[in-house]
Amino acid sequence: MSAEEGKFDNILLAVAEKHRGGVPEFLGTLASFLRRKTDFFTGAKQAEWEKLLLDVFNKESKLAISAHSEKLKSREAAQRQKDEKERAEREARQKEIDDNKICDITDEEAAAIIKEEENKKRQKLLAGAGGEPAASNRDDISKPIENVDDETEKGELGKLLPNSGNGCTLEKYTWTQTLQEVELKSLTYRQV
């Protein structure tokens, strides 16, 4: 819209606001003005002034429809972009959930997993020809808590003392933990 095109907007808006009948009453006022103050209707044939009015209104109608169409396209593009962003965020959250999923297993499945782990340990021991961990490493193994300073800590008796990583060090593996992650390391000892 050019500055020239909108230079009468304030005046016309003020006039339009005074018409309670809306656009038809406003157009009636414009036609009345043209009839009373100009030769618009009498200076030309009816077909000429009708064609002039239709040409002006058709031109403005096309501009309005085009602008409206552009607004709709812009809104639709913005909505598609928003929907795509939300979909990508949902997929990322779902992937994160799937990657961090904890699975429930039955007691039988748990027993089978434990048995399999024990078999793997036996195989490693047999393959290592009975190698023993170094004495210094045996000293690092977490030991049960035998004494507590406070009566409220009696429930801790017999539990393993945590290592420096807030986890536990055992004969075959060690683990540490933070609020975000757990790290498990296998301790493989071979006789040299």
C-alpha positions in Angstrom: 0.0 0.0 0.0 1.4 3.3 -1.0 1.3 6.4 1.2 -0.8 8.1 -1.4 -3.4 5.4 -1.2 -3.9 5.7 2.5 -3.8 9.5 2.9 -7.6 9.7 3.4 -7.9 6.7 5.7 -8.3 8.7 8.9 -11.0 10.9 7.4 -12.9 8.1 5.8 -12.6 5.9 9.0 -14.1 8.7 11.0 -17.0 9.1 8.6 -17.5 5.3 8.4 -17.6 5.0 12.2 -20.6 7.5 12.3 -22.7 5.1 10.2 -24.6 2.7 12.4 -25.9 0.9 9.3 -22.4 -0.2 8.3 -21.0 -0.4 4.8 -24.4 0.0 2.9 -25.1 3.3 4.8 -21.5 4.5 4.2 -21.7 3.8 0.5 -25.1 5.6 0.4 -23.4 8.7 2.0 -20.7 8.6 -0.7 -23.3 8.2 -3.5 -25.3 11.1 -2.0 -22.2 13.3 -1.9 -21.5 12.5 -5.6 -25.1 13.3 -6.5 -25.3 16.5 -4.6 -21.8 18.0 -5.1 -20.6 16.6 -8.4 -21.9 15.8 -11.9 -20.9 12.1 -11.5 -24.4 10.8 -12.3 -25.5 13.5 -14.8 -22.2 14.3 -16.5 -21.9 10.8 -18.1 -24.3 8.1 -19.3 -25.5 5.6 -16.8 -23.5 2.8 -18.5 -20.3 4.8 -18.2 -20.6 5.6 -14.5 -21.8 2.0 -13.7 -18.7 0.7 -15.6 -16.4 3.1 -13.7 -17.9 1.9 -10.4 -17.6 -1.7 -11.3 -14.0 -1.3 -12.5 -13.0 0.4 -9.3 -14.7 -2.1 -7.1 -13.5 -5.1 -9.1 -9.9 -3.8 -8.9 -10.1 -3.3 -5.1 -11.9 -6.7 -4.7 -9.0 -8.5 -6.5 -6.5 -6.7 -4.4 -8.4 -7.7 -1.2 -8.8 -11.3 -2.3 -5.1 -11.5 -3.2 -4.0 -10.0 0.1 -6.4 -12.3 2.0 -5.1 -15.3 0.1 -1.5 -14.3 0.9 -2.4 -14.0 4.6 -4.0 -17.4 4.6 -0.9 -18.9 2.8 1.3 -17.2 5.3 -0.8 -18.5 8.3 -0.9 -22.0 6.8 2.9 -22.0 6.3 3.4 -20.7 9.8 1.0 -23.5 11.1 2.8 -26.1 9.1 6.2 -24.9 10.5 4.8 -25.0 14.0 3.3 -28.4 13.5 6.6 -29.7 12.1 8.5 -28.3 15.0 6.1 -29.9 17.5 6.2 -33.2 15.6 10.0 -33.1 15.7 10.0 -32.4 19.4 7.5 -35.2 20.1 9.7 -37.6 18.1 12.8 -36.5 20.0 11.0 -36.9 23.3 9.7 -40.4 22.3 13.2 -41.4 21.1 14.7 -40.3 24.4 12.0 -42.2 26.3 12.6 -45.3 24.1 16.4 -45.1 24.6 16.0 -44.8 28.4 13.2 -47.4 28.7 13.4 -49.7 31.7 11.8 -53.1 30.9 9.8 -55.2 33.4 10.8 -58.8 33.4 9.4 -61.9 35.1 11.1 -63.7 38.0 11.9 -66.6 35.6 13.5 -64.2 33.1 15.5 -62.6 35.9 16.7 -66.0 37.1 17.7 -66.9 33.6 19.7 -63.7 33.2 21.4 -64.3 36.6 22.2 -67.9 35.7 23.6 -66.8 32.3 25.8 -64.1 34.0 27.1 -66.7 36.5 27.9 -69.1 33.6 29.8 -66.3 31.9 31.8 -65.6 35.1 32.7 -69.3 35.4 33.8 -69.4 31.8 36.1 -66.4 32.4 37.5 -68.0 35.5 38.2 -71.2 33.7 39.7 -69.3 30.8 41.9 -67.2 33.1 43.3 -70.4 34.6 42.4 -69.5 38.1 44.0 -66.0 38.1 43.5 -64.1 41.3 43.0 -60.3 41.6 46.0 -58.4 42.8 46.1 -57.9 46.6 45.8 -54.1 46.2 42.6 -54.6 44.2 41.2 -56.9 46.8 41.5 -54.1 49.4 39.3 -51.9 47.2 36.4 -54.3 47.2 33.4 -52.8 49.1 32.9 -54.4 52.5 29.7 -54.7 54.6 28.9 -51.9 57.0 29.6 -53.3 60.5 29.3 -50.2 62.8 27.0 -47.2 62.7 27.3 -43.9 64.6 23.6 -43.3 64.9 20.6 -45.4 65.9 18.7 -44.2 62.8 21.3 -45.8 60.6 20.9 -49.4 62.1 19.1 -50.4 58.9 22.4 -49.9 57.0 24.2 -52.7 58.9 25.2 -55.5 56.6 24.8 -53.4 53.5 27.9 -52.7 51.3 29.9 -49.6 52.0 29.7 -47.3 48.9 32.8 -46.5 46.9 34.0 -42.9 46.1 31.6 -42.9 43.1 28.5 -43.5 45.2 28.4 -47.1 43.9 30.1 -50.3 44.8 33.2 -52.2 44.0 32.9 -56.0 43.8 35.3 -58.8 42.8 34.3 -58.9 39.1 32.9 -55.4 38.5 32.5 -51.9 39.9 29.8 -49.3 39.4 29.4 -45.6 40.1 26.3 -43.4 39.8 25.2 -39.8 39.5 21.6 -38.5 39.3 21.8 -38.8 35.5 23.7 -42.0 34.8 25.2 -45.2 36.0 28.6 -46.5 34.9 29.4 -50.2 35.1 32.9 -51.5 34.6 34.0 -55.1 34.4 37.2 -56.0 36.3 38.9 -58.7 34.4 41.9 -60.1 36.2 44.5 -62.3 34.5 47.5 -63.9 35.9 50.6 -62.5 34.2 
